[in-house]
């Protein structure tokens, strides 16, 4: 006669329980860190956005009437890269802090 021990096997081993505990600890740690940074998140995002808004003005700061055309093109290319970098940085900070983007004054709300 065969025994039916199926109800004794839950599929959970001590290792899988420990892995689950470690995951929960990490989750709680991230949540605590996020909670610490959350009040300042909008300030950080605002600073990045202000810098991004000021990128076009930098063309006038970096060039003069005597600046050759090819050098101006190089400066414009570098400023486009910088603007892209700032945009990506803003997105990364928003993702890490999981904040909703609040439109700045004069900006349209996303649809």
trRosetta pair geometry for C-beta under 8 A, 3 or more apart (Angstrom, degrees):
i j d omega theta_ij theta_ji phi_ij phi_ji
4 7 7.4 51 132 0 93 92
5 8 4.8 -39 180 26 83 123
5 9 6.9 72 129 -19 88 98
6 9 6.3 -66 -157 35 38 102
12 16 5.5 -128 -150 79 63 124
12 17 6.0 71 173 -57 107 93
13 16 5.0 93 51 9 76 99
13 17 7.1 -135 96 -5 40 88
14 17 5.6 -53 -150 36 35 115
14 18 6.4 37 152 -21 66 104
15 18 5.7 -55 -151 35 33 110
15 19 6.4 35 151 -20 66 103
16 19 5.5 -46 -145 34 37 115
16 20 6.4 41 152 -21 63 103
17 20 5.7 -54 -152 35 32 113
17 21 6.5 34 149 -21 65 104
18 21 5.5 -51 -149 34 35 113
18 22 6.4 36 152 -19 66 103
19 22 5.8 -53 -150 35 32 111
19 23 6.5 34 151 -20 64 105
20 23 5.7 -53 -150 35 32 113
20 24 6.4 32 153 -19 65 105
21 24 5.7 -55 -149 36 32 111
21 25 6.4 34 152 -21 65 104
22 25 5.6 -52 -148 34 32 113
22 26 6.5 33 153 -18 65 104
23 26 5.8 -54 -150 36 31 111
23 27 6.3 34 152 -21 64 107
24 27 5.5 -53 -147 35 32 115
24 28 6.3 30 155 -17 65 106
25 28 5.9 -56 -148 39 30 109
25 29 6.2 32 153 -21 64 108
26 29 5.6 -56 -147 36 31 113
26 30 6.3 30 156 -17 66 105
27 30 6.0 -55 -149 36 28 109
27 31 6.4 28 153 -18 62 109
28 31 5.6 -55 -146 37 31 113
28 32 6.3 34 154 -21 65 105
29 32 5.8 -54 -149 34 30 111
29 33 6.5 27 154 -15 64 105
30 33 5.8 -55 -147 38 32 109
30 34 6.1 33 154 -20 66 108
31 34 5.6 -54 -144 38 30 113
31 35 6.3 34 154 -23 64 105
32 35 5.7 -53 -148 33 30 113
32 36 6.7 33 151 -21 62 102
33 36 5.7 -52 -154 31 34 113
33 37 6.5 16 155 -5 67 109
34 37 6.1 -66 -148 46 31 101
34 38 6.1 55 152 -53 66 98
34 96 7.7 -162 -106 149 96 69
34 97 6.1 151 -147 -135 89 54
34 98 6.8 11 -157 28 139 106
35 38 5.6 -30 -142 0 30 124
37 40 5.9 -77 -167 54 58 98
37 41 6.0 82 138 -64 85 88
37 97 5.9 -113 110 -109 117 110
38 41 5.4 -29 -148 -13 35 121
38 97 6.4 152 -99 -166 59 105
38 99 7.4 153 -140 -81 75 105
40 43 5.0 -54 -166 39 66 118
40 44 6.1 67 139 -24 86 100
41 44 5.9 -57 -152 35 33 109
41 45 6.3 26 156 -13 68 109
41 93 7.4 163 -153 156 83 100
41 94 8.0 102 179 -109 114 50
41 97 4.3 160 -120 164 132 159
41 99 4.8 167 139 -53 143 148
42 45 5.7 -55 -143 42 34 109
42 46 6.0 39 155 -24 66 107
42 99 6.9 -169 -68 -173 71 155
42 102 6.5 6 -130 27 116 128
43 46 5.7 -54 -146 36 28 113
43 47 6.5 31 155 -20 63 104
44 47 5.9 -54 -152 32 30 111
44 48 6.6 27 153 -15 64 105
44 93 5.8 -140 124 -178 124 147
44 97 8.0 136 59 -22 134 155
45 48 5.8 -54 -149 37 34 111
45 49 6.2 32 153 -18 67 108
45 90 6.0 86 -142 -147 79 90
45 93 6.1 -173 -82 103 81 128
45 94 6.3 69 -103 -73 128 89
45 99 6.9 -125 -33 78 149 144
45 101 7.2 -153 175 -122 149 77
46 49 5.7 -58 -145 39 31 110
46 50 6.2 33 156 -21 67 105
46 104 7.1 123 -126 -93 84 114
47 50 5.8 -52 -146 34 29 111
47 51 6.5 29 155 -17 63 105
48 51 5.8 -57 -153 37 31 111
48 52 6.3 32 150 -20 65 108
48 86 5.8 168 -175 -170 88 90
48 89 5.8 -150 -141 102 136 109
48 90 4.5 172 120 -83 140 92
48 93 6.8 169 -17 23 156 148
49 52 5.4 -53 -147 37 34 115
49 53 6.3 36 153 -21 66 104
49 90 6.4 81 -65 -111 75 142
49 104 6.0 176 130 -36 147 139
50 53 5.6 -53 -148 35 32 112
50 54 6.5 26 154 -17 64 109
51 54 5.8 -62 -150 38 32 109
51 55 7.4 59 149 -50 60 83
51 86 5.8 -149 99 -132 106 142
52 55 6.0 -22 -164 -17 38 115
52 83 6.0 96 -147 -143 81 74
52 86 4.3 -178 -83 121 95 138
52 87 6.4 101 -125 -64 140 69
52 90 7.1 -35 -35 -35 145 137
54 57 5.2 -52 -168 36 68 118
54 58 6.8 82 138 -38 79 93
55 58 5.7 -46 -160 13 40 118
55 79 5.5 139 179 -176 101 101
55 82 6.2 171 -126 97 121 109
55 83 4.7 87 -171 -81 177 101
55 86 7.3 -154 -56 21 129 148
56 59 6.2 -30 -174 2 49 112
56 79 7.8 110 -91 159 36 140
57 60 6.1 -51 -171 33 54 107
57 61 6.7 51 137 -17 74 107
58 61 5.1 -56 -149 40 47 115
58 62 5.8 31 158 -13 77 112
58 79 5.9 173 80 -116 122 125
59 62 6.3 -70 -145 44 24 99
59 63 6.0 -13 170 11 65 119
59 72 7.9 54 -160 -156 99 90
59 75 6.7 123 -126 126 70 120
59 76 6.8 28 -110 -89 114 77
59 79 6.5 -54 -69 -34 83 169
60 63 6.7 -70 -126 51 24 88
62 75 5.2 171 115 -152 135 139
63 67 4.3 -92 -153 19 86 161
63 71 7.7 149 -113 111 97 101
63 72 5.6 45 -112 -106 142 93
63 75 6.3 -171 -59 60 105 167
64 67 5.3 127 50 -26 61 97
67 71 5.3 -120 -179 85 91 122
67 72 5.5 108 124 -61 118 93
67 75 7.9 -13 175 -5 145 144
68 71 4.7 89 64 7 85 106
68 72 7.2 -149 98 -8 44 86
69 72 5.6 -53 -150 33 35 113
69 73 6.5 37 152 -21 66 102
70 73 5.5 -47 -149 33 36 115
70 74 6.6 40 150 -20 64 102
71 74 5.5 -50 -151 35 36 114
71 75 6.4 38 150 -20 65 103
72 75 5.6 -52 -148 36 34 112
72 76 6.3 36 152 -20 66 104
73 76 5.7 -52 -147 36 31 113
73 77 6.4 34 153 -20 64 105
74 77 5.7 -53 -150 35 31 113
74 78 6.4 31 153 -17 64 106
75 78 5.7 -55 -149 38 32 111
75 79 6.3 30 153 -18 66 107
76 79 5.7 -56 -146 38 30 110
76 80 6.4 35 153 -22 64 103
77 80 5.7 -52 -151 32 31 112
77 81 6.6 31 151 -17 63 103
78 81 5.6 -53 -153 36 34 113
78 82 6.3 36 149 -20 66 106
79 82 5.3 -50 -145 36 36 115
79 83 6.3 40 153 -21 66 102
80 83 5.7 -51 -147 35 31 112
80 84 6.4 33 152 -18 63 105
81 84 5.7 -55 -150 37 32 112
81 85 6.3 37 150 -22 65 105
82 85 5.5 -50 -149 34 32 115
82 86 6.5 31 153 -18 64 103
83 86 5.8 -52 -148 36 32 110
83 87 6.4 34 152 -20 63 105
84 87 5.6 -53 -148 35 32 113
84 88 6.4 30 154 -16 65 106
85 88 5.9 -58 -149 39 29 109
85 89 6.2 32 153 -22 65 108
86 89 5.5 -52 -144 36 32 115
86 90 6.4 37 155 -22 64 102
87 90 5.8 -51 -151 32 30 112
87 91 6.6 28 151 -16 62 105
88 91 5.6 -55 -150 37 34 112
88 92 6.3 34 153 -20 67 105
89 92 5.7 -54 -146 36 31 111
89 93 6.3 30 156 -17 65 105
90 93 5.9 -56 -147 37 29 109
90 94 6.3 30 154 -19 64 108
91 94 5.7 -56 -147 38 30 112
91 95 6.2 29 155 -19 65 107
92 95 5.7 -55 -147 37 30 110
92 96 6.3 29 156 -19 65 106
93 96 5.8 -53 -145 36 30 109
93 97 6.2 5 163 4 65 112
94 97 6.4 -71 -141 53 24 93
94 98 7.6 81 161 -92 56 14
94 99 5.5 -101 -144 55 71 88
94 101 6.2 -15 -125 -68 143 92
95 98 6.9 19 -170 -74 31 56
101 110 7.5 63 75 -5 120 129
103 107 4.1 -146 -171 87 103 111
103 108 6.8 -115 -141 94 154 20
103 109 5.2 -117 -16 -91 145 60
103 110 7.6 177 -65 -14 113 73
104 107 5.1 75 56 1 70 123
